[in-house]
């Protein structure tokens, strides 16, 4: 059985809470909203990870600083196998992706609609 198709009405976020900017050409609708495909990657706006630094050491010793880079996009490498929009696989509930450049896993957990299923 298929999984619910993710639409622009979904609430996708990077692992740090930054919202994904969902936009899709309205070629295919599910529940009245355009469906999301796995291409192009979804841009992230406002990831709170940016600007954090960590350092260590004592007086007279060398400090090592690491600057955390905020998530810039969500990449989902796999989608539906049989249902396509414009020749591109759709994003479905439970799809696993990666937040770039932090390489943190992300899961599409809220599809935005529950009626239309795809495999």
N, C-alpha and C positions, 0 to 999 in steps of 0.2 A: 504494500500500500504506500502511496505517496505521502509527502510531507507538505504542510502549508507553504505557499509561495510568499516570500518576503516582498513587501511593497514599500513605497516611500512613506507610508503611514507608520512604519515600524519605528522602534526606539533603539537604534544601534549606537553603541558607545565603545570607545577604546577601553582597555582594561583599567585605565586610570580615571575614567568618568567623562572624558571629552566626547561630545556628541559628534556623530558622523553626519556629514552634509549629504543628505539623500536627494538625488535628482535623477530623473530618468525620462527619456523621451516617451510621450504617452502613446506608444504603439500598441501595447497590450495592457489591459486593465484587469485587476483582480479586486473585487470589493470596492470598485469605483476609484482605485488608486493605481498609478503605474507600477508595474512589477520592476524589481531590481535584478540586474544581470551580474555575473561575476566579473565582467569587464565593462567599463574601466574600474580601477580601484576606487574605493570611497574615501574622499578627503575627510580629515578630522579637523574640527575647529575648536580651539580652546582646551587642548589637553593640559591639565594642571601639572604635569610632570616637568615641564620646561623651567629652567632657571634654578633648579635645585642643585646644590653642590654638597660634596662630602669630602672631608679631609681628615688626616690623622697625623700623629707625631707629637713631639714635645719641643720645647724651646731648644734651639740649637740643632735640631734634626730636620731632615728634609720632609716637606709636606707633599702628599700626593692628593691631587684634586681630580674628582671625576664630575663632569657636568652631565646631567641627565638631559637627553634630547627629547622634546615632546613628540608624541605620535603625530605623524603627518597624513597617513592613509591606512585604510584597512584593506587587506588583500585576501580574497577568498579563492583558492586555487581550483576548487571543484564545485560543481553545481549539479543541476539536473542532467540526466543522460538522454532522455527522450523528448523533453519539452524545451523548445528554444524560442527566443524572441530576437528577431533579426539575425538568426544563426548563432546566437550566443546562449549558453546555458543560464538558467535562472538561479537565483539565490533562494534557498529553502530553509525552513526552521531547522535548527540543529547543525547547520553548516559551520565548519571550523575554519577560521582564517588566522591571519597574523597581522598584528599592528606593526607598521614600519615607521621608523627604524628600530624600535625597541625590541622587536622579535618576540613580543608577548602574545600568547594565544588569545583568541577572541572567538566567541560563539554567537551566532545569530539566534537569540533566545526569544525575541518578541517579533512575530511575523507581520503584524499590522492588520491581518485578516485571517480567518480560519476556514473559509469556505472552499477556496480553490486549492487543490492538491496537485502536486507534480512529482514525477519520479525521474 
